[in-house]
Amino acid sequence: MKYNFDEIVNRRGTYSIKWDGGEVLKKWKFAERYDEETIPLFTADMDLPVPQPVVDALHRTVDHRIFGYSVVPDAYYEAIQGWFKRHHDWEIGKEEIVYCPGTVHAIFAAVRTFTQPGDGVIIQRPVYPPFTMAIEKNGRTVVNNALMQGEDGRYEIDFEDFEAKAKEPSTTMFILCNPHNPTGRIFRPAELKRMADICRDNGVLIIADEIHGDLIRRSETFVPIAKVAGEGTPIVTCTAINKTFNLAGLHCTNLVIPDKELREKFVQSLGSAAATPFTYSALIAAYNEGEDWLEQLKEYIDDTLEFVLAFLRERMPKVKAVMPEGTYILWMDFRGYGLTPKEVHDRIYNRANVLLEDGERFGEEGLGFQRICLPSPRPLIREALERIAREFEDVKE
């Protein structure tokens, strides 16, 4: 079927953190202002309807009228295996798949399970803020291998620094984000292999957050790090339907842990973690019947990104941004205006009444940047950009 992603669906009154969570967002200090006119584009969930086969599967589950304890059906594992084989040529054993209620939950659990207090954990800032939280709240030490931004805006890995930090005896884990959030980089197989080799040679466990791996540009290819890493490289890969199919509210992350010892240790540490029948129904339908929807979605997001970049060039040329290779996130550099991050924040969040995410939340490398999530109807994106542009028209050279 043909999907109309320009349709604006009213999400208010549906328990949405984006659209109903104003008081919580103020408490978290995301924004000072939040009202009925706020346009929230700060979080990575879509304002777009999910695939119809998923809706139909959930209706069938509801119509049964009994929602008791559930057992994982074979069809669940087979759907996961089939998806990754078809889309990434990645063979996954059924026994390697471990369910977890969410990716952030999984990363917190992995840090707690596989490291000791005081251990160093490598991350590559600017990066998704919960990585830092998972490390610090578990009493571990952040080891920052900051990505380097070139003159063209593209980010690269500082491999000399990465290797030096991996060699530190206290460093025991590396949390990879690929495609990278917020920069949008898709790391190439050679880059992934080099990082994997360094980690294997220095006894560093890789936790790979690859949940944006299906959301890539028309011309791009995503390769899971587990496919290119050498034999014996310890890797725990996080996969999920939440980003690909806009199902974050169903809490469905699936870890791929080939190493039996690591897998058993993680399962024991995680404790009882079972999905609902809604989760099982949704995943099976999404992975088995959601490809047509995803192809249309990717076309729509690509066109939205091209629209936004063209808008910035015309109306806000001092904002620097490059087309992300993956994700539906745009990382925008406002430093060209010569304003402080606080002044930029005030113009966007309070005056324009558009809620993004301040770059400094992703590490000091993000000062002066803003992250915008763009999987929303294009008319809504256009309105948000028009509001923001008006608030920067008076900024002089």
N, C-alpha and C positions, 0 to 999 in steps of 0.2 A: 504494500500500500504506500501511497504518497503521504508524507508527514508535512504538516504546516508548522514550521518552527517559528514563524512570525506571530503566531497566535499568542496573545498575552493571557495567561491563566492567573487568576487572582489567587495568591497563596495565603493571603491574610486569613487568620482563623483556622489554620491547618497545623498549628504547633511548629511552624517553620522558624528555625533560629534566625534566618535572614529577615523574615517578614513579620514575625511576632515576638522576636527576642530583644526588643529595644532596651528594656530595663536590665536584662542580663548583659547586653553589649556595653551599656554604660558602666555597669559594675566592673566588667573586664577592662574598662578604659579603652575600648575600641573607638568610642565616639562620645562627645558631650551632648550632641543633638541627635534625636531619633523621634520622628513623628510620622504622621500618615503620608507626608510628602517625600519622605526619605527614599532614595533609590539605593538599595544595598547591593553592592557588587564585590563584596569582600571575601566571600567564602566559595570554596570549590564544590558547589552543588548547583545543578542546573535548574533554571526556570522553564524547562522544556518537558513536555510529556514523554513518558517512557515508552518503549516499544509496545505495540498493541498485544503481541503474544504474551508479554509479561502481565499486562492488565487482565487478559483473559484467564491466565493461569491463577492469578490471585483471586479472581472472581470464583473460579471453581473451588479453590481452597475455602473461601468464605462460605460458599453455598453448602459445603459439607456440614457446617454448623458445630463441629466439635474440634477443639484446638488443644489436644493433650500433648504429653511428652512425645517427642519424635525420634525416630531412628534415621540415621543417614542412609538414604537409598542408593543403590548402585548407580542409578541414573544421574545422581549428583556428581559422583566421581567421574563418570563417563563423559558428562557434559564439559567438565573442566579439562579433562584429558583431550577431548576432541577439539575444543577451542584452541588450546595452545599448540596442538599439532597442526591444525589448519592454518592458523594465523602466524605462528612463529617457528614452525617446524621443530617444536620442542617436545620430546617424548618425556612424559611424566608418569611415574609409577603410582598406582592407586595408593599404595602404602606410604608414599612420600607426602601426601596431602594432609595437612592439619588445619582444621577449622579454628578460627578465632573471631571474636565478636567485632573486631575493628583493627585497622592498621596501626593507629596510635597505641591502642591496647597491646597489640603484638610487639611493637617496638619497646614499649615500657617493659613488657614481660621478658623480652629477649635480653635487654640490658641487665635486668635483675637476675636472670637465669645464668647467663654465660660470662658475666664479669664479676669482679669483686670490688668492694668499696675502695675508692681511690684509683682504680684502673683508668687508663686513658682511652677515650673513644674518639676516633677521628670522624669529623663531619666537614662538609665543604660549604662554608658560608659564602654568600648569603643563601640560607637554606631554611626550609620549612621549620617554624619555631618549635613544634613539639619534639624535634630531635634534641634540641638543647634541654628542654624540660625533662625528657626521659633520662638524660645523662645526669643532670644536676639533682633532680628530685630523688634519684636512686643513690646519691652520694658518690658518683663517679666524676671524672675530670674531662671537660671538653678539650679536645685537641683539634684546633682549627687549621685545616688545609684549605685556606681561602682560595676560591677560584679567581683567576686573573682576567680582568676585562681589557680587551684590546681596543684600539682606536675605533674599530668598526662596531663596537658594542658586544661582540661575541666573547663568551667566556671560555677559558681554557684551564686545564689542570696544571698546577705547578708540581710536576712529578718529582723534582729534586727535593722539594719540601715534603711531599707525600712520603717518599721513601725514608727520609731522615726521621720523620715522626713515627712511621711504622716500625722502625728499628729500635725505638725506645723500649726498654724492657717493660715499662709500665703500660704500654699500648697493647690492648688485647682485642679491640673491636673496631670495625669501620662500618658506618652506616652510609650506604650509597643511596642517592636519590636519582633515579634515571627512568624516564625523562626528568630532568632536574626542575625542581620547584623552588624558586620562582623564575629562573633564567630561561627555561624552556629548552636547554641543551639536551640533545640525545647524544650520549657518548658513543663513539664509534667502536667497533669490535677491537681495534688495536689499542685504544685507550682502556677499554674494559679488561682486556687480557693483561696489559701492563700493570694495572692496579691489582688484579687478581694474583698475578705472579708475585708481586711485592708482598701482598698480604700472606700468601701461602708460605713464602720463604721466611717470613718473620712471625709466623704463628698468630696471625691476626684474623679473627673470624669476620666474615662479611655478612652484614644484614642488608639485603637489597630491597629497597622500596621501589617497586616497579609498577605501581598501581595506575600510572598514567600511560602505560606502554601501548595501549590501543588507540590513544588519542594523539595521532601524529599527522603531519601535513601530507598532502598528496604526493610529494616527491620524496618523502622520507621513508626509512626503514628502521624499525626498532629490533634490537637483538638482546635477549636476556643475557645477563652476565654469566649465568650458569652454563650457557651453551658454549662460551668461548674460554672459560677458565680451565686451566689444566687439571688433570686428574689429581685428586687429593686436596683440592682447594675447598675449605669449609665455607659453605654458603647457605644462608637461609633467605629464601626469596618470598617477599610479600606480593601476592596478587589479590585482586578484588574486582567485584562487579560494581562497586559504589561509584567510581568515577566514570567508567565506560558507559554504564547504563543508567546513571542517575538514581542509584538505589542505596544511597548512604544510610537512609533511615532504617534499612533492614539489617544493618550490622553484619556484613558478610565479607570477611577477609579469609583467604586461603593461603596458608604458608606451604611452600615446597621445601622440604628438608630431606635431601637424599641420604644423609649420614644417619644411620640408625641410632647411634649413641646420642647424637645431638637431638634427634627427634624425640626419643624417649625422655630425655632430660627436660626438654621444653614442655612436653605433654604433662609430665609429672608436676612441673612448676606451675603450669597454667591452671591445673585443676579442672573441675567440671566446666566444660564449655560446649553447650549444645545450641544449635540453631532452632528457630521456629519452623513450623510447616510452611509459613509464608516465605521464609528465606529459601528453603529448598525448592519450592515451586518457582520462585522468581529466577533463581540462578539457572535452573534447568531450561526454562523457557528462554531466558536471555541468551545463553550460550548456544542453544540449539536453533533458535528462531530469530535472533536479534540482529543478524548480520546486515540485512537490508536497511534497517533503521540506522545502524551505526555508519554505514556508508553515506547515507543522506546527512546524518549529523555531522560527519567530518567535512563534507562539502560546505555545509552551512557555517561551521565554525571557521573554516579557512576563509570563506567569503567575509565573515564578520571581522576577522583579524585584518584582512586586506582593507576593509572599509575603515577600521579604526586607525590603521597606520596612515592611510590617505588623509583622514580627518586631521590627524596630528600634524602632518606635513603642511596642510593648508592653513589650519586655524591656530595651531600651537607648535610652531616650528622649533621652539626652544626645548620642547620635550623630546628626548631621544629614546627611541625604542627600536628593536629589531624583531623581525618575524621569528617567533619561537619555533623550533623544529618539532617540538611536541608539547602537549598539554593544551588547555584553553586559557592559559594565563599570559598576560602581557606585563612585562617588567619595565616600568616607565621611569626615566631619569629626568627629574625636574630641576636639576642643579643649574641648568642654563639660565634660569630666571634670576639667579643671585639672591634668592630668598632663603631664609632659614627653614629647616624642616618643619618647625612649628608654624611658620607663616604659610607654607604650602598646605599643611594640614588644615589650618583654619579656613583657607579659601575653598578647599574641596569639601570638607566634612561639615563645616558650620554654615558657610555662605552658600555654596552650591547645593548643600544637603544631599551629597552623594557619599556613600560609605564605601571606601576602599580599604586597603591595609597598608599602614605605614611601613616603609622599607626597613626602618631600624629594628623592627621586630624580628627580622631575618638575620640580624647581626650588624655590627657597626659598618660593614661593607654596604649595607642598604641605606645608609643615611642619605637623604635627598631623593630617594626613590619611592615609588608607590606601586603596589601590586593590584591589578584589576583582573577579576575573573569574568570571562566573557560568554559563558554558555547561557545566554538569555536572549529573548526575542530582540531582533535588531532595532525595532522602534524604541525599545527601552534603552538600549545602549546609546542610540543616537541622542535621546533626550538627556541622558546623563552627561554625555560629552559636551553637548551644547551648554548645559549649565556650568560645567567646569570651565570651558573656554571663555565664557563671559566674565568669569571671576579673575581671569588672568590678562584681560585686554588692556588694563590700565598699568601693567608692569612696564616700566621704562627700561631702556638699555642700561 
